[in-house]
Amino acid sequence: MQKYFISLDRTPERTERFLKANAHIKGFERYAGLDGKKLDRDDVIAKGLMAPDCGFTAGAMGSGLAHATLWGRVVKSGKPAHIFEDDAFLCRNFEQESDRIIANLPDDWEIILWGNNYDSILEFELLPGITQCVAIFNQDDVRRGIPAFLNMDVSSSPFRLSQTFGICGYAISPLGASRLLERCLPFKSVEVTYPGLGMRVLTTTSIDHLMNIHYRNIKAYTSFPPLCVTDNDSSNSLNK
C-alpha cells in the first residue's frame, strides 16, 4: 500500500525527524501539504471547501485540506493508502501487522485509525453493537515511551470506532475517502456531542473533529492497542 506522510516545506526538521524515527519502515512518500499561512481564506471559501462562518484557524484549514487532497488521490487511484502526519511514530512490525489487520477487515471497510491523540478519549465498540468502551490515556507516559514503542512488536485488533481525536496515522479505502470527502467538505463549525466525555458538546475546530460526526455511520475502525503513536506537541502543532 502507498504510504504518504504530510510535512510542510517550512518545517524540514519535522520531515527529518519523521524519517529518522521511522527508518524501519520503507517506501514513504512525502506530501508537502498546504500551508494555511499561505492560503487565501476567501479563495478557499469561494471554491466551496469551507463555509464562510467556519472558525478553523489557518493551520487547521491547511491541515484539513492536505488530508482531503490525499483522500482525492486515493479515490482517483482506486487503491487504499496509509496517511500519516509528521508527528507519527510507528511500531517495529507496523507493516506486517497493519497488512494482517486490513486483510481480515470486511471488504467494505472505509477507514482504520492506527493511533489517536493521547490527551483525550478513544471510544469504540468492544463487543459490536453491545458494549461501548471508552479508553483514556496518559499523554506524558506515551511521550516517554516512544523510543521503546519504535522497537516494539505490537499485536493489535480492529474495533468499530465511535469517536476520538487526532489522525496521526490511518489507512483509508477509496470508498472511505469518497464518503469522507462528501461529508467533511465544506469545512464548517458545528457542535458535536461526545458520549465518551459525559455528553460534552464541543464545536468543531479541525477536520478530525468533523470526522467524529461520521465514524459511527461508516465502516470506521480503530486498532487497539495502537500501531502508531504521536507526541502531540501542541507548541509545534501545524493546526495553530
N, C-alpha and C positions, 0 to 999 in steps of 0.2 A: 504493500500500500504506500501511496505517496505520503510523505511526512513533511508538512510545512511548519515553519516557526515564524512568528511575527516579531520583527525587531526593527525599529526605526533607524534611518540613516544617521540621525543626530545622536544616537546612543551606541556607538560601536563597542563600548565597553560591555554593554549588556549582551550583544551578539557574541563577543569573545567569551564571556562568562558562560553563556548557554552552551556553546560548542565544546568548551573545555570540560564543563561538568558532565555533559552527556556524550563524551567521546566514545563511550562503549556502544553507542547506537550510531549506525551509519545511514547515510542517504538523506539527511535533512536538506530541504530547500528553503532558503530564507526568502521571506516576503517582506519587503521594506515597509509595507503598511501605508497608512495615510496619516500624516502628521496633522493633528487637529489644529495646531497653531498656524498652519499654512492654508487651511481650508477656508473658503468663503462661506460663512454660515448661511447667508441669504441664497447663495447658489445651491447649496445642499437642500434647502427648503424648496426652492423653485423646481428642483429635479424630483420632488416628491419623496425624498429619502428621510425627511424629518418634518414633523408637524411644527407650525410656526411658534407655538407656545411650549415646545419641548424644552425642558430645563437641563438637558445634558451639557456638561462642560465641553470645552473644545477637545480635551483629551478623550473624554468618553465618546464623543461624536466620531473622532478619528479611529479609535479602537473598535467601535461598533461597525463602522464601515469597512474596516480591514477584515473582520470576521465575515461580514456579509459578502465581500468581494470573493473571498475564498470559497464561501458556500456556492457562489455563482460558478466558480471554476469546477467544483465537484459536480454540479448539475450538468454543466457542459461536457465534462469528461465521461459522465455516466458511471464513474467508479468511486467507491468510498475513499476517504483520506483521513489521516490524522492531522489535527491542527493544534499547535502549541503556542503559548505565549513565552516570551523570552525569560520569564522567571520560573520556568518549569524545570523540575529535576526528576529524571526517570530512573526507576529501579533497574538493577543489572539485567534482569531477564524480561524487560519490557516487551521486546519484540516477540519472543516465544509465547509469553502469557497473553498478550493482547491478541495475537493471532488465534490462540486456542479459544479464548472467550468469544471472539467475533464468530468463529466457525460454529459455535454452539448456540448463538443467538437465533431467534426466529428469522426467517428470510426477509420479513418486512420490518426489521429493526431500522430505527431512524438516527438515533444518536446515543452514544455511551460516553459518559464522563469518566476519565481516568483519574481525576482528582478534583479538588474544590478548594475554596479558601478555608482556612482553619481557625478563623476568628468568629465563626458563626456556626449554623447548624447544617446538617445533611439529613433530609427527610426522605425515606424510601420505604417500599413495601417489603418487610421481612418475609412475610407469607403473602403471596399475591392475592389481593382483594380481601385480606383478613386482618393483617397486623401491620399498622403503620409504625415505623421505627424512626426515632429522632436521635441522631448521633451528635455529640458535642465534642470539641477538641481543645487542646491547649496549644495555641499557636507558638508559644515560646518553646515548648518541647519539640514541636515539629521542626522549627528552625534549627535547634541544636542537633536534631537527629538527621539532618540532611546528609552529612558525609557518610554516615552509616547506611542510610537508605540507598545511596548510589551504588553501594556494594552488596545490596541485599537482593536475594531471590524471593519474590512475593508470590504467594498462591492466593488468587482472588476469585470472587464470584460476582456475576451480574445480578443486580436487583432493579426492579422498576423504580425509576426516580420520580419523586414528587416535587421537591424544591431544594435548592441550595444556593450558594453564592460562589461566583468565580468560575472561570472557564480556562484554567491554566493548561489543560490538555484534554482532548476528546477525539473520538472518531465519529464521523458523520457520513451517512449514506446519501446518494443522490436524492432519494425520496425525502429524507430528513432535511437536507439542505433546501430543497424546493419548498417544503412546508414551512420551515422557519423563515425563509425569505418572505413568504406570503404573510406570515403572522407577525413578524417583528418590524417590518417596514410599512410605513414610515415610522421612525423612532418617535415615541411620544411619552409624556409624563402622565402616568395613570397610577391609581392606588392599587396595591396588591396585598391581599390578606395572607398571612403566614401562620397556619395552624401550629407548625412546629415552634413558633415563637409566641405561643399563647394567644393566637389570633391577632397579633400585632399587625397594623396596617402601615405599609411603607410606600412611598412614592418612587417610581422607577427613575433611576439616575444613570443606568448603563444597560448595555444590551443583555447582559446576563440576568438582570432584573426582569427584563421583558420576557426572556426565555422561561422564567419561573411561572409565567402565566400559562404556558402551553405544555410543560413537561407531562402533566397528568393526562393530556388529551392526545398525545402522540406516543409512539413506541420509543420512549426515552428510558435509558438505563444508567446506573452508576456502578462502578467496580468497587467492591469493598472486600478487604482493605484496598486502598488506592495503589495504582501502579505509577502515579505521578503526584508529586507534592510541589508546593510553592512556598517561598519565604514571605510572599505577600507584603513586601515592604512598602507601606503607603507613602513614605518620604520620596520613593523613586517611582511612584505609580504614574503610568502614562495616561491615566484617566483624569488627572488633575487639570 
